[in-house]
């Protein structure tokens, strides 16, 4: 099930969905998002390491100033992911929060 939301994002924005497969299946996903499987918090050191590896595969070849929007179920994993991207030097990252917050439509400017 695809969910859309009323958030205006710049054209070419990367939207990251950092939830579990089960959450994605039961709640749907934002149209156009890239799924980076992440277990429910709290994340163990090993799970955090795995998240970093999966995230690196998604972002390794994009520009550091590309707009990246991140969401999860409630916002915690999105914030953790933003913190990782900040440390890696990405400068245009926004936490959308939780999927439960955005049951509408994503729009690109």
Secondary structure as the mmCIF struct_conf table of DSSP 4:
data_model
#
loop_
_struct_conf.conf_type_id
_struct_conf.id
_struct_conf.beg_label_comp_id
_struct_conf.beg_label_asym_id
_struct_conf.beg_label_seq_id
_struct_conf.end_label_comp_id
_struct_conf.end_label_asym_id
_struct_conf.end_label_seq_id
STRN STRN1 UNK A 2 UNK A 3
STRN STRN2 UNK A 7 UNK A 9
TURN_TY1_P TURN_TY1_P1 UNK A 11 UNK A 12
STRN STRN3 UNK A 14 UNK A 17
BEND BEND1 UNK A 19 UNK A 19
HELX_RH_AL_P HELX_RH_AL_P1 UNK A 21 UNK A 27
STRN STRN4 UNK A 29 UNK A 30
TURN_TY1_P TURN_TY1_P2 UNK A 31 UNK A 32
HELX_LH_PP_P HELX_LH_PP_P1 UNK A 33 UNK A 33
STRN STRN5 UNK A 34 UNK A 35
HELX_LH_PP_P HELX_LH_PP_P2 UNK A 39 UNK A 40
BEND BEND2 UNK A 41 UNK A 42
HELX_LH_PP_P HELX_LH_PP_P3 UNK A 43 UNK A 44
HELX_RH_AL_P HELX_RH_AL_P2 UNK A 45 UNK A 59
TURN_TY1_P TURN_TY1_P3 UNK A 60 UNK A 61
BEND BEND3 UNK A 62 UNK A 62
TURN_TY1_P TURN_TY1_P4 UNK A 64 UNK A 65
BEND BEND4 UNK A 66 UNK A 66
STRN STRN6 UNK A 68 UNK A 72
BEND BEND5 UNK A 73 UNK A 75
HELX_RH_AL_P HELX_RH_AL_P3 UNK A 76 UNK A 87
TURN_TY1_P TURN_TY1_P5 UNK A 88 UNK A 89
STRN STRN7 UNK A 93 UNK A 98
HELX_RH_3T_P HELX_RH_3T_P1 UNK A 99 UNK A 101
BEND BEND6 UNK A 104 UNK A 104
STRN STRN8 UNK A 106 UNK A 108
#
